[in-house]
Structure formats: structure tokens, C-alpha cells
């Protein structure tokens, strides 16, 4: 257990409750929050029934999210039949719906509940690095349960430092932030730059939270293989490892829709830095491929993972709207 620490940082993102959150424009959001809170107390069998019902509706819709997911699956798994791709899409929505019906539990229940409902495999890979006197940056792909490790580790006395983009809905943004840092931790908006994030890891000994699969445009990326295609992959993780004096430890977070448990797999530290940005980026993508291939339904296929194309290629999602 780490020592008590002061999580305050004037540069950290820290939204506050505003009176206009009670205005009619936010009533739909409050209703959605109320419904999600109620569903978190439903029996798993009933949650599963609701998830299947919602999935059968969503998968037939013409929503942008579903179209993006189909584009991603087609580009990443061209060897799979359309039927196989649709099966992944269906299971992904089941996982997403079940997770969302349990998401409010992070705030409504206590840390003992979270411990009982989370299985961690490989935490020794984090502890090993810490015991050697080095810092840790967790490499966390976008799965539906991506917020779980940060909350759980903070509840155990290992607060996380992360960089995130604020939500357009300010009420939802405030609530999500409160949930993420309820046991400690820091979140930085990208507008403040990378330095506060590095300092929190290097000098304040926070666990860094790094999302390797975001598409931040070609200015901040290198193009390397990603499944059967290429992806604009964030560059500079090797430099970040050096500056933070941190080992890169992969972490894959899952929600088991059959048991209702959160499952976290922590893997041994990666060989960073390699002094080659393309090689670093490829190592990151290989990590994602290895994890996602085993449980593809856990991954957020709805994201704009492949919007930036090599050689100024056309955004693949624009052709599908």
C-alpha cells in the first residue's frame, strides 16, 4: 500500500457541479442517469435479457457507431466472413450494454464491492516494477471496461494519472470525472500539454494511464500495421518512457457479461524504449492485436480508429454515411 498523498494539482482537470445542470436541457441526462442507476441493481439474468433486446435494435439501426464498427471490422479482419464480423459486432454490443448497466455501481457501491467483483491476473507485473524502484505507465487499450483499473488501483492506494478529453455533455463529464477520481488520482486535459502528466509519474509516483489506440492525426503519429491494415499510431511512447523513468506495462480490462465480473489482465513490462518510433508503435499495436484477438467483443470497435489514412487516403467512414 502506498502512502497517503495530496492529489491536488492546479493543472489537473477538475470540473465542478453547476446550477445550470438542473436546467431542462439536462433533464434527459438526469433521466438516463436514473435509469442506469436502477439497472445496476437488476439480476444478471434480467440485465442479459435487456442487453440482448437493445442489441437486436441497435444492430439493425443505421447509427454512425454501428457503421464505424462494421468498417473497422471489415478492414481489420478481411479474412473473416461478414457473418463472423456480425457475430463480433453483436457480442460487442451485448458486452457494452451489460457493462453500462453495471457502470453506475462504481459510484453507488463501496470499494469492498469493487474488490469482490473484480478479478486481477498478473498484478505482480506492476508490483515487480515498483519494487525495483521504477515508475509504471500502464498501456490500456480502449475496451468497454477501460475505467475499471484506474478506480480499483486508486482504491488500493495506487492512484492513476491520465490524460483525457472532456465530454461535450458537461453534466456527464462532471459525473464521470467524480467517479474516476473518487479514490484519488489525477486527470489532465490535453490542452495543458504532456509535462504535468510526466511529472505526476516521475516525481509523484502515480501510475501513468496511456491509451495506445487513439487516432490523433498524422502530425502526432506514425503509420504501422494494425491487424490487416495500417493505423495512424501515437508516436513517442519510447521518449515518454525515458522522460518518466517508467516501464511500460500492458493492461487489458474486460467485463464478463456471463458472470458480471470485471477482469483485468496485467502483462510483463515491454522492451521500451527501442530508440525507433516505428518499432515502438508496432509493439503497441501488436499488444492490442494479441489481446483483442482473444476477446474481440471487449474492444470499442465503434471508435474512429482508422480515420487517418496513409498517403492522405480518404477517411473510410465518410464513404459509409
Beta strands, then each sheet from edge to edge (+ up, - down):
strand 1: 118-121
strand 2: 135-140
strand 3: 160-164
strand 4: 186-189
strand 5: 207-210
strand 6: 221-226
strand 7: 229-234
strand 8: 246-256
strand 9: 261-269
sheet 1: 1+ 9+ 8- 2- 5- 3- 4-
sheet 2: 6+ 7-
end
